[in-house]
């Protein structure tokens, strides 16, 4: 069966896999945190241990699903904007070519369950998959773009993600410092 739409489900499945593995990884930390606050023992009066674990899994899975979905939406938008600016491709041939690249995230999502005990390993695997995805996308589209256009594509992508990450870190630090200042007063 050769259908161009089959690969359209790969990102969704990859997001589900990464969200599930990260949710499973976060449960022990959440239980330790709840125990240190003395909340966990009170919860055991009303729910079973498995019920609490299931509720934590569902909550974390939803949060991680939202985060990964937002990242995918931003990534798709930026990639298509880069192709609009730098590719001479009015028919969208490059978009069809790079659709198969999402299989990298699918494979990494499957491998993420190996690192359930190590959340840093899951994050590292995600970063490695992102790097492999980017390199593969550049490799796939390089034959349809001139060298200056390809350099523009790469720089635009890197600059956008760099600014997004630095901006997010900056705003998080400002918010944290603001909360700390208000608590100490």
Order of alpha helices (4+ residues) and beta strands (2+ residues): alpha-alpha-alpha-alpha-alpha-alpha-alpha
